[in-house]
Amino acid sequence: MTKPAHASGQFTLGTTDPMTVYRLGFGAMRITGAGIWGDPPDHDRAIAVLREAVDLGVDFIDTADSYGPFVSEDLIREALRTGKSGNPYGDVIVATKGGLTRHGPDEWRPVGRPEYLRQCVMMSLRRLGVDRIDLWQLHRIDPAVPEDEQFGVIKEMQDEGLIRHVGLSEVSVAELQRAQQVMEIVSVQNLFHAGERQSDALLQHCTAHNIGFIPWFPLGRGDLTAADGPLAAIAERHRCTPSQVALAWLLQKSPVLLPIPGTGSPEHLRENCAAAQVHLDEAAMAELATAV
């Protein structure tokens, strides 16, 4: 298959003005510098990875204004914006996030003041070169700012036509439900992978209500997908890699899961996209339910 990501199947986000994407996407965090800070060590390689992701069938790219900061959005525009009328990214949906500030490598601090969230949206529109963001996600609910103020300004921007769909990141079921009282929430983005399942209750809720669940860090840390790690035996039986087992498990666990593995390596990108063609047997799924 020339576009292996298409083997992941599709999912439709939203009920009003819905948008359908292939379930295996691309997370554009790792195309920045070390500590998700500054420019990538190889600019041309980062551009090539983004373009190859689309060539491999990816049509859902997730980023954030805090990646770099700003670097990831700038690279996406340079690599993928066509400049044509209508949707300047063609069939590709670019999702971004706002609400985290950066003070150095690996430092992340939430700011949810309404005027700051509006600034996040306005600057992402400018950097991406669009009139409307297809999916804008609140990167974190700021505990220092009333939720109603944060949700309220997001709904205002959606009503103004600046945001098409709204998502949340790192939330509980209760937080999701409170946000839903203000506006439609089409996706959540929580830490989730074969070795980290603390958000399983949220996944069950999203599965029951057909809300997209974007698991960030879908491959976990290196020990999960190591050649001698907990997924190695399953990978050997299925003639694939442990990383591909981790992604295939997500795709089979729930139809609402939209994994977004990120990488700055063309080789890892091809490996990740090929995971959409891996089908784990019942024995593997049963083993993964308890073994990791």
PEQUIQUI-V307130 format. One record per pair of residues at least 24 apart in sequence whose ideal C-beta (glycine too) atoms are under 6 Angstrom apart, sorted by the first residue. I is the first residue (numbers start at 1). J is the second residue. Records with the same first field share a line. If there is no record, write none. Layout:
I: J ; J
//
This chain:
3: 56 ; 57
4: 56 ; 273 ; 274 ; 276 ; 277
5: 56 ; 57 ; 58 ; 273 ; 276
6: 57
7: 276 ; 277
8: 251 ; 276
13: 165 ; 186 ; 212
14: 165 ; 186
19: 93
21: 59 ; 60 ; 93
22: 59
23: 258
24: 259 ; 276
25: 58 ; 60 ; 258 ; 260
26: 53 ; 58 ; 61
27: 62 ; 260 ; 262
28: 61 ; 63 ; 72
29: 67 ; 262
30: 262 ; 263 ; 264
31: 72 ; 75 ; 264
32: 67 ; 68 ; 71 ; 72
35: 105 ; 106
36: 67
37: 105
39: 71
46: 75
47: 79
49: 266 ; 269
50: 79
51: 79
52: 266
54: 92
56: 273
59: 91 ; 92
60: 93
61: 94
62: 95 ; 260
63: 96
64: 96 ; 97 ; 139
65: 98 ; 120 ; 124
66: 100 ; 102
69: 102
73: 127 ; 128
74: 127
77: 128 ; 129
81: 129
88: 129
93: 134
95: 135
96: 124
97: 137 ; 139
99: 138 ; 139 ; 140
100: 139 ; 140
110: 140 ; 142
112: 142 ; 145 ; 150
113: 145
114: 149 ; 153
117: 153
118: 153
121: 157 ; 162
132: 161 ; 164
133: 163
134: 164
135: 165 ; 167
136: 163
137: 167 ; 169 ; 189
138: 168
139: 169
140: 170
151: 179 ; 182
155: 182 ; 183
173: 202 ; 205
186: 212
187: 212 ; 214
188: 213
189: 214 ; 216
191: 216 ; 217
193: 218 ; 220
194: 246 ; 249 ; 288 ; 292
195: 220 ; 224 ; 292
203: 254
206: 256
207: 254 ; 256
212: 256 ; 258
213: 256 ; 257
214: 258 ; 260
215: 250 ; 259
218: 250 ; 259 ; 261
219: 243 ; 246 ; 261
230: 292
234: 284
240: 278
244: 275 ; 278
247: 275
248: 275 ; 278 ; 280
249: 288
252: 280
//
